[in-house]
């Protein structure tokens, strides 16, 4: 996992596992998730492994199946989007801010025109600058606007995808230690 993402998550005080390179709403992003250990243990005991299959997601639209969904085993703490300029941040984070707090991770550079930062702050999108020494500095703190949009089946499916990625990474790490 790229260190600048870990440093950005720490600077934002987002505690959890950084899941890099996730496809979400036409973007490649990184997600910070917190594993709900009690739910994870319950799902393991009861035979509910992660199921990121889009076909399984489509069955959730059937009312008879919808009441049989397992609880989400991860909580989405925030979304990190790596961009090269502040001007691209709003387009990159726009839809993602409906799911969780969203922050754009930018390289350290010359001071930008303040207008894009004001606009990002207005929409609740955070800005984290990471310099060449991997020092991360929060320039605009993100806000959690997800409640304004409410839960969605896509958001729930994304949690399942992230849960799958976390479990696979833990299994790979355990095998590497053997």
C-alpha positions as CSV (number, residue, x, y, z in Angstrom):
1,X,0.0,0.0,0.0
2,X,1.4,3.4,-0.9
3,X,2.7,5.2,2.2
4,X,1.2,8.6,1.2
5,X,-2.3,7.1,1.6
6,X,-1.5,5.8,5.1
7,X,0.0,9.1,6.1
8,X,-3.1,11.0,4.7
9,X,-5.5,8.7,6.6
10,X,-3.4,9.3,9.8
11,X,-3.4,13.1,9.3
12,X,-7.2,12.9,9.0
13,X,-7.4,10.8,12.1
14,X,-9.2,8.1,10.1
15,X,-8.3,4.9,12.0
16,X,-8.7,1.7,10.1
17,X,-7.4,-0.3,7.3
18,X,-6.5,1.5,4.0
19,X,-7.8,-0.5,1.0
20,X,-6.1,0.9,-2.1
21,X,-7.2,0.9,-5.7
22,X,-10.9,0.4,-5.4
23,X,-13.2,1.0,-8.3
24,X,-16.2,3.1,-7.2
25,X,-18.5,5.2,-9.3
26,X,-16.1,5.5,-12.2
27,X,-13.1,6.4,-10.0
28,X,-10.1,4.5,-8.7
29,X,-10.0,5.4,-5.0
30,X,-8.7,4.2,-1.7
31,X,-11.0,3.5,1.2
32,X,-10.4,3.6,4.9
33,X,-12.5,0.9,6.6
34,X,-12.9,-0.2,10.2
35,X,-13.6,-3.9,10.6
36,X,-16.6,-4.7,12.9
37,X,-14.9,-7.6,14.7
38,X,-18.2,-8.8,16.3
39,X,-20.0,-8.9,13.0
40,X,-17.0,-10.5,11.2
41,X,-16.9,-13.3,13.9
42,X,-20.6,-13.8,13.6
43,X,-20.4,-14.0,9.8
44,X,-17.6,-16.5,9.9
45,X,-19.5,-18.7,12.4
46,X,-22.7,-18.6,10.4
47,X,-21.3,-19.1,6.9
48,X,-21.6,-15.6,5.5
49,X,-18.3,-14.9,3.8
50,X,-17.8,-11.7,1.9
51,X,-19.7,-11.8,-1.4
52,X,-18.6,-9.0,-3.7
53,X,-20.4,-10.5,-6.7
54,X,-22.5,-8.0,-8.7
55,X,-25.0,-10.7,-9.4
56,X,-25.6,-11.2,-5.7
57,X,-25.9,-7.4,-5.4
58,X,-28.7,-7.5,-8.1
59,X,-30.7,-10.0,-6.0
60,X,-30.9,-7.5,-3.2
61,X,-33.5,-5.6,-5.3
62,X,-35.8,-8.6,-4.8
63,X,-37.9,-7.9,-1.7
64,X,-37.9,-11.6,-0.7
65,X,-34.1,-11.7,-0.6
66,X,-33.5,-8.2,0.8
67,X,-34.5,-9.3,4.3
68,X,-31.8,-12.0,4.2
69,X,-28.8,-9.8,3.8
70,X,-25.9,-10.2,6.3
71,X,-24.9,-7.3,8.4
72,X,-22.0,-5.2,7.0
73,X,-18.8,-6.4,8.6
74,X,-16.9,-3.2,7.8
75,X,-17.7,0.5,8.3
76,X,-16.5,3.0,5.7
77,X,-14.6,5.6,7.6
78,X,-13.7,7.7,4.5
79,X,-12.6,7.8,0.9
80,X,-9.2,9.1,-0.3
81,X,-8.8,10.2,-3.9
82,X,-5.4,10.9,-5.2
83,X,-5.2,13.8,-7.6
84,X,-2.5,16.0,-9.1
85,X,-4.3,19.3,-8.8
86,X,-6.9,20.9,-6.5
87,X,-9.0,21.9,-9.5
88,X,-9.7,18.2,-10.3
89,X,-10.8,17.4,-6.7
90,X,-14.4,18.3,-6.9
91,X,-15.0,16.3,-10.0
92,X,-13.2,13.3,-8.4
93,X,-15.0,13.4,-5.1
94,X,-18.4,14.7,-6.1
95,X,-20.4,11.5,-6.0
96,X,-18.2,9.7,-3.5
97,X,-19.1,12.2,-0.8
98,X,-22.6,10.6,-0.7
99,X,-21.0,7.5,0.8
100,X,-18.6,8.8,3.4
101,X,-16.3,11.7,4.1
102,X,-14.1,12.2,1.1
103,X,-10.7,13.8,0.9
104,X,-8.4,14.5,-2.0
105,X,-4.8,13.7,-1.5
106,X,-2.5,16.2,-3.4
107,X,1.2,16.5,-3.7
108,X,2.9,19.5,-2.0
109,X,3.1,22.3,-4.5
110,X,2.9,26.0,-4.9
111,X,0.0,27.7,-3.2
112,X,-3.2,27.5,-5.2
113,X,-5.8,30.1,-5.9
114,X,-7.9,30.0,-2.7
115,X,-11.2,29.7,-4.7
116,X,-11.1,25.9,-5.3
117,X,-10.3,25.3,-1.6
118,X,-13.3,27.5,-0.6
119,X,-15.5,25.5,-3.0
120,X,-14.2,22.1,-1.7
121,X,-14.8,23.3,1.9
122,X,-18.4,24.3,1.0
123,X,-19.1,20.8,-0.3
124,X,-17.4,19.2,2.6
125,X,-14.5,17.7,0.6
126,X,-11.3,17.5,2.4
127,X,-7.8,18.3,1.1
128,X,-4.6,16.6,2.4
129,X,-1.2,17.7,1.0
130,X,1.6,15.1,1.2
131,X,5.2,16.3,0.6
132,X,8.2,14.4,-0.6
133,X,9.1,13.3,2.9
134,X,5.6,11.8,3.3
135,X,4.5,14.5,5.7
136,X,0.8,14.8,5.4
137,X,-1.0,18.1,6.3
138,X,-4.8,18.6,6.4
139,X,-5.5,21.8,4.5
140,X,-9.3,21.4,4.5
141,X,-11.0,19.0,6.9
142,X,-13.6,16.8,5.3
143,X,-17.2,16.6,6.5
144,X,-19.4,13.5,6.6
145,X,-22.3,14.4,4.3
146,X,-23.5,10.8,3.8
147,X,-26.5,11.2,6.1
148,X,-27.9,14.0,3.8
149,X,-28.1,11.4,1.0
150,X,-29.1,8.3,3.0
151,X,-28.1,4.7,2.6
152,X,-28.1,3.0,-0.8
153,X,-27.8,-0.5,-2.1
154,X,-24.7,0.6,-4.0
155,X,-23.1,1.8,-0.7
156,X,-24.0,-1.5,1.0
157,X,-22.5,-3.5,-2.0
158,X,-19.3,-1.4,-1.8
159,X,-19.0,-2.4,1.9
160,X,-19.2,-6.0,0.8
161,X,-16.4,-5.4,-1.8
162,X,-14.3,-3.7,0.8
163,X,-14.9,-6.5,3.3
164,X,-13.8,-9.0,0.7
165,X,-10.6,-7.0,0.0
166,X,-9.8,-6.8,3.8
167,X,-10.4,-10.6,4.3
168,X,-8.3,-11.5,1.2
169,X,-5.4,-9.2,2.4
170,X,-5.5,-10.8,5.9
171,X,-5.4,-14.3,4.4
172,X,-2.5,-13.3,2.1
173,X,-0.6,-11.8,5.0
174,X,-1.1,-14.9,7.2
175,X,0.2,-17.1,4.4
176,X,3.2,-14.9,3.9
177,X,4.1,-15.3,7.6
178,X,4.1,-19.1,7.4
